[in-house]
């Protein structure tokens, strides 16, 4: 798996804490008005994609893919497909949560779609971070994590769900997509882990620390 990260920045504004600092080998895609957000923080994207209805003009950039206004894929979906095509399996999606509800829900679905492609994505907002795991995967959280963690079945059933190191543990439990049993669990200042044997889980937590400092420890195994 390519260990580098594909950052995709959507139309909603970035806060200084969410400004990406790509390393050599990482790839940055601006999706529509995400182009302005990146330029405002001095980050020159590798690629700009979109129909640019939010941006209002075609960006002045050497690598632009302009999409039609009427299309099946959102700008974010197209950007993710491009990242997968380039071989990336680790994604950070910025500017995609907290705006229009339907866009936020669609981006949450994309986390599950990425997991089904053998990839992992983080949807990150000013106060929230979300990732998805499925079918035998696990995420380990460092003891520095604080606040709340919600673990929700994405759809149908999630079997063999285990939570350790949290206030409310589970052992090989079956969660369903019709009842939010896993809302508002809590980190306890010790290493924690979430795993699922079969099915899909959304992991949602308050990002009370430096997300980018935590990120290397949060890729699923």
KAMO-V481610 format. One record per residue. PSI is psi in radians with two decimals (* if undefined). BURIAL is I if it has 9 or more other ideal C-beta (glycine too) atoms within 8 Angstrom, else O. D_LAST is the distance of its C-alpha to the last C-alpha in whole Angstrom. Layout:
BEGIN
psi = <PSI PSI>
burial = <BURIAL BURIAL>
d_last = <D_LAST D_LAST>
END
This chain:
BEGIN
psi = <2.37 2.07 -0.11 2.95 2.41 2.00 2.29 2.16 2.09 -2.87 -0.40 2.69 2.61 2.56 2.80 -0.60 -0.40 0.04 2.16 2.58 1.35 2.48 3.00 2.26 -0.32 2.87 2.34 2.16 2.23 2.15 1.88 -2.13 -0.14 -0.39 -0.82 -0.67 -0.75 -0.82 -0.62 -0.50 0.21 0.41 2.05 1.99 2.73 -0.47 2.49 2.24 2.72 2.99 -0.19 0.54 -0.64 -0.68 -0.66 -0.06 2.80 2.22 2.60 1.55 2.52 -0.26 1.57 2.34 1.94 2.19 2.70 2.69 -0.61 1.98 2.82 -0.71 2.37 2.93 -0.67 -0.75 -0.79 -0.74 -0.72 -0.77 -0.70 -0.74 -0.75 -0.72 -0.59 -0.03 0.06 2.47 0.06 2.15 2.46 2.07 2.05 2.64 0.50 0.24 2.49 -0.09 -2.18 2.31 -0.75 -0.57 -0.72 -0.81 -0.72 -0.69 -0.56 -0.69 -0.60 -0.53 -0.71 -0.70 -0.72 -0.76 -0.62 -0.30 0.19 0.39 3.08 2.41 2.66 2.17 2.01 2.24 -3.00 -0.65 -0.02 2.51 2.48 2.44 3.02 2.42 2.71 2.72 1.23 0.03 2.83 2.64 2.26 2.28 2.36 2.81 -0.25 -0.20 2.40 2.87 -2.62 2.57 2.15 2.35 1.94 2.42 2.25 -0.69 2.74 -2.17 2.62 2.04 2.62 0.71 2.18 2.32 2.18 2.66 0.16 2.90 -0.67 1.71 2.80 2.63 1.86 0.82 2.73 1.99 2.64 2.71 0.00 0.02 2.23 1.04 -0.57 0.25 2.41 0.79 3.05 2.44 2.63 0.27 0.41 2.86 2.42 2.72 2.49 2.27 2.74 2.35 -0.77 2.31 -2.95 2.35 2.41 2.30 2.06 2.18 2.75 2.24 1.48 -0.03 -2.81 1.84 -0.75 -0.49 -0.57 -0.50 -0.78 -0.39 -0.14 0.02 2.40 2.64 *>
burial = <O O O I I I I I I I I I O I O O O I I I O I O O O I I I I I I I I I I O I I I O I O I O I O I I I I I I O O I O O O I O I O O I I O I O O O O O O O I I I I I I I I I I O O O I I I I I I I I I I O O O O O I I O I I I O I I I I I I O O O I I I I I I I O O I I I I I I I O O I I I I I O O O I O I I I I I I I I O I I I I I I I I O I I O O O I O O O O I I I O O O O I O O I I I O O O O I I I I I I O I I I I I I I O I O I O I O O I I O O I I I O>
d_last = <12 14 13 16 16 18 20 22 25 27 31 30 31 29 30 30 27 25 26 24 24 23 22 23 21 20 22 24 26 28 29 32 33 30 32 35 32 30 34 35 32 33 30 31 29 28 29 31 31 33 36 37 38 37 38 41 41 40 38 40 37 37 34 34 34 36 35 38 38 38 35 32 29 29 29 25 24 26 25 21 22 24 21 19 22 22 18 16 13 12 15 17 20 23 26 25 25 28 31 32 30 30 28 26 25 25 22 20 21 19 16 16 17 15 12 14 15 11 11 10 13 15 18 20 24 26 25 22 18 16 13 12 9 11 11 9 6 5 6 8 12 14 18 19 18 21 23 22 19 19 17 19 19 19 21 23 21 17 17 16 15 14 15 15 17 19 22 22 20 19 18 17 19 20 20 23 23 27 26 25 24 21 23 23 21 22 20 22 21 19 15 14 11 11 9 11 12 14 15 14 14 15 14 18 19 22 21 23 22 21 19 18 18 15 13 12 10 9 7 4 0>
END
